[in-house]
Amino acid sequence: MAFVTGAGSTAGLADPLVNILFSSKMHVQTQGELFFNKAGLMKKEDGGEDPYERKADSPIVVKDEFGKERGQRIRLALRKALDRNVTGITNRSGSSNNLNQYTYGTTSMIDQEEGLALHDMEVVVELMKHAVGFDTPELQDLKTNFRMEQEAAGALADWLTGQYEESILDALYDGNAAHVIRSGFATAYDHPRRVWGNNATEQADISNDDNLDAAELRSYYQTLRLANVNPIKFEGREMYVMLAHVYSVSDLKADTTVQGNYQNAYTRTEASAANPMFGNADIIFEGIAVHEYNRIRRPVADSNNGASTRRNLILGADAVVCGNASEPRLVRRKEDAYEDKYGVGIKQIFGCARADFAQHDEAPSGSNAINQSSMEVFNWAAA
């Protein structure tokens, strides 16, 4: 048989005598970025908040008690602050809306004690798993230059890492990780602190004047501080972390106030490079460190401009609690059809929950629930 030559011709390349060389480098399809761990937003839980002093902290808390004792849920407690002479007082020394009569002078406090209220939240864990399958490795080794068992393990590890990231977002948006909700162990519920951009008050009001800009950031900061949402403190500076869609960050960078702020070198000189939450922020303005994040979600429905709405997130300290009941574990398929089939799986038991503290007999979405760590913001942002 004649050997066919040619510079990449179909006939030349199809000849069975043409040697095929395989690169030793495996390329991997890129996915949404991993942010929380890389940006220093995760830490082990310690509690001990001071009601008046803010402490250095992280938005994502990791609990590992599941590995020490048996149990599928872990409950965290919050002591509610006493509110006598705190709420509803507009004229402390006046004749109305003033101090409670049992908190000063010689008035008897017997039977007038304020109740001490405890709230709690819980993290439920469930199994997350996935598997890949292919023909027996002996046959695969003849077809490719790569060891498929190793590639399968790497692919599964990458998949689970991405799912953990998405589970944190599930918790921020829906209260709990999706695999916990779908298993029936928890119920999805909206964030208790939702804010719509500019003058919108609901999704039906969202339009192209509700984008993210300097005025919006200033308003968000005021809302967070007035609601006593715990900021993150670093080197004496208190700030919040905002995860914003790519389009929203583009809108913010186009704002003339933000541009002027950066042209005068005000914010960048104060941004601390020692903490990735602040030093790696795309924009720092009005006490909010804005990070571009391509996993930000939008409303499920396209109606009412849902396709152009971005559900941006602002995080303070201890916004989400994640519980790990096991380490990721690779498993082999047991049924292998006389070793003609090969399967590799990965498993981990974990869960994530938004830090919504509720009374014991109340749902986390109830009117008395306390969220002091995050906020969901709806902004218009189109390409």
N, C-alpha and C positions, 0 to 999 in steps of 0.2 A: 504494500500500500504506500502510495507516495505521501511524503510529509508535506503538508501544506503550510506555507509561510504567509505572513501578512501582518500588517501593523494594526492589530486589533480587529481584524475582519471576523465576521461571524463564522466563516468556514474554518479559519485558522484556530480560533479559540475553542471550537467544538471538537477539534481533533483529539481523540483519546490519548495520543502520545504527548500532548502538551502538558508539561509539568505545572502543577498548581502549588503555589507557595502560600502558606497561612501565616498571617501576622501573629505574633505571640501576645499581642495586646488585645484585651477584650474591652470594647466600648459598651457603655451602659446608658440606656435611655434616661434622660433627666426627668425629675419629678419636681413637685412643689418643694420649696426650700424648707429646711428644718431650722426653726428659729429659737424655740424656748430654751433648750439646753445650751446651744451655741452662744446665745446672747446673755447667759448668766441669769436667767429668770427662774431657775429651779434650785430648791434647797430643801434640807430636812426640816421638819416641823419642830418648833420649840415652844410656841405659845408665849404667855407672859406679857401680853400687850399692856402698856401703861395707858390709862385713859386720857392723859394730858400730854405725854411725851411720845413722839414718834421714834421708832427704832429703825435701824438699817434692816431691810428685809427684801424678799423676792416675791413676785406675783404667784409662782407655782410652788406649792408645798408637797413634798414627797413623804409618805408614811410607809414604814416598813414593819409595823407590828404584826402584820398578817403572817410573816414568816416565823414569828415566835410562838404564836398561839393559833388555835383553830378558830375559824369564824369567817363568814363571807361579807361582813360589814363591820365598819368601825365608826364609832360615834365620837364627835368632837363637841365639847361644851363651850358655851359662851355665857358669862355672867353679864346680865344687862345692867347698865348703870342706873343708879337711883335717879328719879326724875322730879322729885319734890323740890320746888323752888328753882327748877331748871327749865321745864317746858311750860308754855302758856303764861309766863310772867312777863308783862310788858311795862309794869311800873312798880318796881320793888318797894319803894318807900311811899307809894300813893295810897289812895283809899280804895282802889279797885285793881284787880289783877296784880295783887301784891304778894308778899311772902305768906306762906301757909302759917296759920295762927299757932300751930303746934310745934313750930321750929324755932321759936324765940321766946324769951321771957320765962315766966313761971307757970305757963300753961301746962297742964299734965299731958304727958305723951302716952299714958296708959290707954291701950286699945286703939291708939292712933298710929301704930307703927306702919311703915310702908313695906309692902311685900317685896321679898328678894326674888327676882325672876331669873330663871336659867333657861337659855335657849340652847338648841343643839342642831347639828347637821350630821349627816352620815355619808360615808363613801361605801358604795357597794362594788364588789369585784366580781368579774365573770371571765370565762375563758374566751380568749381571742385566738383564732387558729387559721392556718392556710396550708396548702400542700401543692407540690408540683409533681408531675409524673412523666416518664419517658421510657423508651425501650431499654432493655438490659444494658448495663454499662459496657459489657464486653463488645456489644455491637456499636454503641455510641462512640467508643474509643477508636473505632475504625472509620467513623464518619467525620470526626472533627479532631482538631488538635488540642481541644480543651477537655479537662476532666469535668464531666457534667455533674457529678456529685458535689464538687466544690462550688461550681457555679450556682447550683440549686440552693445550696446553703447560703451563699452570699445574697442571692436574689430574695430569699425568704427573710433574711435578716434586714435587708433594706426595706422590704414591704412592711414588716412589723414596726420598724422605727417610724415610718411614715404614718402608720395607723395610730401609734401612740400620740404623735403630734396632732392628728385629727381628733383623737379622743379628748385632748385638752380643749380644742375648739368646740367640740360637742358640748362639753361641760359649760363653757362660757355662754354658748348660744341657747342650749336646751336644758341645762341643769345637771345632766349626767352624760357619761359616755354612751354613744349610740348602741354599742353591743350590750350594754347593761339594760338600756331601755328596751331594745328589741327582744331581749330574753324575758321581759316582763317583771324585772326586779325594781324598776323605777319608772317614773312618768316624766315625759318631756314637758317643760313649762318655760314661758318666756322670762327673759331677764327682768327683774323687778325694777331696774333703773334704765329705762329706754328714753332716748332723746332723739328727736328728729331735727335735721338741719334747719337753720335760719328760722323762718316763720311757720314751718310745717308742724303739725301736731299729730299726724298719722300718715300711714303710707299713701293714702289717697291724695294727700297734699304735696307730696314730693314732686319738685319740678327743678328746672335747670338753674334756679337761683338758690338752691339748698346745698351747694357744694362746700367743700372744706376750705376755709380761708382763715386769715388771722383773727377776724372778729369771732368766728366760730370757736377757735381754740381758746380765746379769752373767755368766752361764755362757758365752755365746758369746764375750764379750770375753776371758775367761780361756782358752778353747780357742784363740783366735786368737793370743794373746800367747805361750802355751806352745809353739805350733807355729811360732813365729817368722814369722808372716805379716806382711809389710811393711805397716805403717800409713801413712797419709797425714799428713805433717807440715806444719803451718801456724802461723806465729807462735809457735814453740816448743811447740806442742801436737800430740800424736800421737793420731789418731782413725781409725776405720773408717767407711765409708758403707754403710748398709743400705737396700736397696730393698725395701719391704714392701707387700703388697696393702692395698687400702683397708680391708678388714675387719680385717686384722691390726693396722693403725694404730689403728683404733677400739678394739680389745681393749686395746692398750697404753695408750691415753688413759684407759681406764676403770680402770686399775690404781691402787690407792690410794698405792702407793709413788711412782709417777711423778707423780701428782697432788700429793702432798705436796712433792716435789722442786720442782715448778714454783710452787706456792703460796709457797714460801720464796724464790722468785726466784733460785735458785742457778744453774741451767743457763743460763737466758736471758742473764744478765749476762755469762757467759763466752763465749757463742756469738759468733763473729766475723762481722760483717756484711760484711766485706771479701772473704770467699770464699764463693761461693754453695753450695759443697758443705756448709758448716757453717752459715752465716748463714741459709740458706733451709730448713734442716731442720725437719721437723714436731716432732721430739722429739730431744733430745740427752741421752743417759743412759749412764753407765758407759763412756765413750770411744767410743760408737757414735752417729753422726748418722743418724737414721731419716728417710727420705723416703717419703712416700706415692706409689705408682707403680701406675697402673692397667693396665700391661702384664704384671705378674707372672703367671706361668703356674701351672697345676695339673697333677697327674698325668693322663696320657691316659685311663686307665681310671677308671670311677666306683666300682669295687669297693674294699673296705677304706677307705671314707670318702674316696675320691679326689676326689669332687665338693666336699668341704669342706676339702681340703688345699691350702695355698698354698706354692709353692716360692720362698720369699723368698731374697734374695741379699745377702751381705755382701762388700764390695769393699775391698781395700787398694790399694797402689800397683801399677801395671802389671799389671792383672788380665786385660786383653784387648788383643791387638795387631791392628790393622786395616791392611790394605795397599790402597792405591789405585793401580791400574794405568792408570786413565784418568779424565778428568773426565766428568760426565754430559753426554750428547750427544743432541740431538733429531734424528730422521731422518724423511724423507718416504717414504710408500709409493710404490714404483716402478710397480706395476701399478694403474692407476686407471680401467680400463674406459672409455676415451675421456673421462677427466676427470669421469665421473659419480660416482666414489667418491673419497673423500679420507681418507687415513690418516696419523697422526702417531705416531711411536714414540720411546721414550727408551731409552738404553743406558748402562751403566757397568760396567767391569770392576773388581771389588774382592773382598775376602775378609776375614774376621775369625776369629781363633783364640784360644782360652783359653791362658793362659800356663802350660802344662804342659810342663816341661822333662824330657826323657827321655834315656837313653843312646842312642847312635847305633843300636844293633841292637835296641832295645826300643820297643814301642808306647807312645804317650803315656799309656795307661792302665795301664802296667806297674807292678810293685811298687816299682821304684826311681825312678819318676817324681817330680819335685819340683814342687809348686805352692805358691808362697809369697805368694799375692796375693788369694785369694778363698775363699768358702765358700758352700755351698747349704744352706738351712735349711728343713725341712718343719714347718709349723705348721698346726694346726686353726684355721680361721676361717670362720664361717658368717654369713650375713646376719642 
